[in-house]
């Protein structure tokens, strides 16, 4: 079992490695992160609307093929809530 010091050291090594990768490859910039976050939120909204429509169709047609799809809107709702709580 790792001690607190070892855990902290491994976390610092991980953060340093990620910073090096980011700096070396110039992958992440503040503006691109915000743009990506905005695109992800739009995608989640679109998916949520599609699943809401699916849920509505379930009520119109209660055949077994729609039964599994009803659980998806709640899953997407949780994803959307988590994304909205996250600040960049």
CNS distance restraints for C-alpha pairs under 8 A (distance, minus, plus):
assign (resid   2 and name CA) (resid   6 and name CA) 5.74 0.50 0.50
assign (resid   2 and name CA) (resid   7 and name CA) 6.09 0.50 0.50
assign (resid   3 and name CA) (resid   7 and name CA) 6.13 0.50 0.50
assign (resid   4 and name CA) (resid   8 and name CA) 6.05 0.50 0.50
assign (resid   5 and name CA) (resid   9 and name CA) 6.09 0.50 0.50
assign (resid   6 and name CA) (resid  10 and name CA) 6.12 0.50 0.50
assign (resid   7 and name CA) (resid  11 and name CA) 6.12 0.50 0.50
assign (resid   8 and name CA) (resid  12 and name CA) 6.13 0.50 0.50
assign (resid   9 and name CA) (resid  13 and name CA) 6.20 0.50 0.50
assign (resid  10 and name CA) (resid  14 and name CA) 6.15 0.50 0.50
assign (resid  11 and name CA) (resid  15 and name CA) 6.15 0.50 0.50
assign (resid  12 and name CA) (resid  16 and name CA) 6.05 0.50 0.50
assign (resid  13 and name CA) (resid  17 and name CA) 6.08 0.50 0.50
assign (resid  14 and name CA) (resid  18 and name CA) 6.17 0.50 0.50
assign (resid  15 and name CA) (resid  19 and name CA) 6.10 0.50 0.50
assign (resid  16 and name CA) (resid  20 and name CA) 6.11 0.50 0.50
assign (resid  17 and name CA) (resid  21 and name CA) 6.16 0.50 0.50
assign (resid  18 and name CA) (resid  22 and name CA) 6.05 0.50 0.50
assign (resid  19 and name CA) (resid  23 and name CA) 5.93 0.50 0.50
assign (resid  20 and name CA) (resid  24 and name CA) 5.79 0.50 0.50
assign (resid  21 and name CA) (resid  25 and name CA) 5.95 0.50 0.50
assign (resid  21 and name CA) (resid  26 and name CA) 7.87 0.50 0.50
assign (resid  22 and name CA) (resid  26 and name CA) 5.36 0.50 0.50
assign (resid  22 and name CA) (resid  27 and name CA) 5.37 0.50 0.50
assign (resid  22 and name CA) (resid  28 and name CA) 6.15 0.50 0.50
assign (resid  23 and name CA) (resid  27 and name CA) 7.35 0.50 0.50
assign (resid  28 and name CA) (resid  32 and name CA) 6.53 0.50 0.50
assign (resid  28 and name CA) (resid  33 and name CA) 6.47 0.50 0.50
assign (resid  29 and name CA) (resid  33 and name CA) 6.17 0.50 0.50
assign (resid  30 and name CA) (resid  34 and name CA) 6.31 0.50 0.50
assign (resid  31 and name CA) (resid  35 and name CA) 6.14 0.50 0.50
assign (resid  32 and name CA) (resid  36 and name CA) 5.96 0.50 0.50
assign (resid  33 and name CA) (resid  37 and name CA) 6.05 0.50 0.50
assign (resid  33 and name CA) (resid  88 and name CA) 7.62 0.50 0.50
assign (resid  34 and name CA) (resid  38 and name CA) 6.15 0.50 0.50
assign (resid  34 and name CA) (resid  88 and name CA) 6.81 0.50 0.50
assign (resid  35 and name CA) (resid  39 and name CA) 6.24 0.50 0.50
assign (resid  36 and name CA) (resid  40 and name CA) 6.11 0.50 0.50
assign (resid  37 and name CA) (resid  41 and name CA) 6.18 0.50 0.50
assign (resid  37 and name CA) (resid  88 and name CA) 7.94 0.50 0.50
assign (resid  38 and name CA) (resid  42 and name CA) 6.27 0.50 0.50
assign (resid  39 and name CA) (resid  43 and name CA) 6.14 0.50 0.50
assign (resid  40 and name CA) (resid  44 and name CA) 6.14 0.50 0.50
assign (resid  41 and name CA) (resid  45 and name CA) 6.18 0.50 0.50
assign (resid  41 and name CA) (resid  80 and name CA) 7.31 0.50 0.50
assign (resid  41 and name CA) (resid  83 and name CA) 7.15 0.50 0.50
assign (resid  41 and name CA) (resid  84 and name CA) 7.92 0.50 0.50
assign (resid  42 and name CA) (resid  46 and name CA) 6.20 0.50 0.50
assign (resid  43 and name CA) (resid  47 and name CA) 6.09 0.50 0.50
assign (resid  44 and name CA) (resid  48 and name CA) 5.92 0.50 0.50
assign (resid  44 and name CA) (resid  76 and name CA) 7.23 0.50 0.50
assign (resid  44 and name CA) (resid  79 and name CA) 7.74 0.50 0.50
assign (resid  44 and name CA) (resid  80 and name CA) 6.23 0.50 0.50
assign (resid  45 and name CA) (resid  49 and name CA) 6.15 0.50 0.50
assign (resid  45 and name CA) (resid  80 and name CA) 7.59 0.50 0.50
assign (resid  46 and name CA) (resid  50 and name CA) 6.19 0.50 0.50
assign (resid  47 and name CA) (resid  51 and name CA) 6.10 0.50 0.50
assign (resid  47 and name CA) (resid  76 and name CA) 7.50 0.50 0.50
assign (resid  48 and name CA) (resid  52 and name CA) 6.02 0.50 0.50
assign (resid  48 and name CA) (resid  73 and name CA) 6.27 0.50 0.50
assign (resid  48 and name CA) (resid  76 and name CA) 6.01 0.50 0.50
assign (resid  48 and name CA) (resid  77 and name CA) 7.06 0.50 0.50
assign (resid  49 and name CA) (resid  53 and name CA) 6.25 0.50 0.50
assign (resid  50 and name CA) (resid  54 and name CA) 6.28 0.50 0.50
assign (resid  51 and name CA) (resid  55 and name CA) 6.08 0.50 0.50
assign (resid  51 and name CA) (resid  69 and name CA) 7.83 0.50 0.50
assign (resid  51 and name CA) (resid  72 and name CA) 6.70 0.50 0.50
assign (resid  51 and name CA) (resid  73 and name CA) 5.40 0.50 0.50
assign (resid  52 and name CA) (resid  56 and name CA) 6.25 0.50 0.50
assign (resid  52 and name CA) (resid  73 and name CA) 6.21 0.50 0.50
assign (resid  53 and name CA) (resid  57 and name CA) 6.20 0.50 0.50
assign (resid  54 and name CA) (resid  58 and name CA) 6.19 0.50 0.50
assign (resid  54 and name CA) (resid  66 and name CA) 7.96 0.50 0.50
assign (resid  54 and name CA) (resid  69 and name CA) 7.08 0.50 0.50
assign (resid  54 and name CA) (resid  70 and name CA) 7.47 0.50 0.50
assign (resid  55 and name CA) (resid  59 and name CA) 6.71 0.50 0.50
assign (resid  55 and name CA) (resid  69 and name CA) 7.07 0.50 0.50
assign (resid  55 and name CA) (resid  70 and name CA) 5.46 0.50 0.50
assign (resid  55 and name CA) (resid  73 and name CA) 7.47 0.50 0.50
assign (resid  56 and name CA) (resid  60 and name CA) 6.66 0.50 0.50
assign (resid  57 and name CA) (resid  61 and name CA) 6.01 0.50 0.50
assign (resid  58 and name CA) (resid  62 and name CA) 5.43 0.50 0.50
assign (resid  58 and name CA) (resid  63 and name CA) 7.75 0.50 0.50
assign (resid  58 and name CA) (resid  66 and name CA) 5.55 0.50 0.50
assign (resid  58 and name CA) (resid  67 and name CA) 7.21 0.50 0.50
assign (resid  58 and name CA) (resid  70 and name CA) 7.19 0.50 0.50
assign (resid  61 and name CA) (resid  66 and name CA) 7.64 0.50 0.50
assign (resid  62 and name CA) (resid  66 and name CA) 6.59 0.50 0.50
assign (resid  62 and name CA) (resid  67 and name CA) 7.25 0.50 0.50
assign (resid  63 and name CA) (resid  67 and name CA) 7.16 0.50 0.50
assign (resid  64 and name CA) (resid  68 and name CA) 7.81 0.50 0.50
assign (resid  65 and name CA) (resid  69 and name CA) 7.90 0.50 0.50
assign (resid  66 and name CA) (resid  70 and name CA) 6.86 0.50 0.50
assign (resid  68 and name CA) (resid  72 and name CA) 7.85 0.50 0.50
assign (resid  69 and name CA) (resid  73 and name CA) 7.95 0.50 0.50
assign (resid  71 and name CA) (resid  75 and name CA) 6.79 0.50 0.50
assign (resid  72 and name CA) (resid  76 and name CA) 6.23 0.50 0.50
assign (resid  73 and name CA) (resid  77 and name CA) 6.00 0.50 0.50
assign (resid  74 and name CA) (resid  78 and name CA) 6.34 0.50 0.50
assign (resid  75 and name CA) (resid  79 and name CA) 6.39 0.50 0.50
assign (resid  76 and name CA) (resid  80 and name CA) 6.03 0.50 0.50
assign (resid  77 and name CA) (resid  81 and name CA) 6.14 0.50 0.50
assign (resid  78 and name CA) (resid  82 and name CA) 6.17 0.50 0.50
assign (resid  79 and name CA) (resid  83 and name CA) 6.20 0.50 0.50
assign (resid  80 and name CA) (resid  84 and name CA) 6.16 0.50 0.50
assign (resid  81 and name CA) (resid  85 and name CA) 6.23 0.50 0.50
assign (resid  82 and name CA) (resid  86 and name CA) 6.30 0.50 0.50
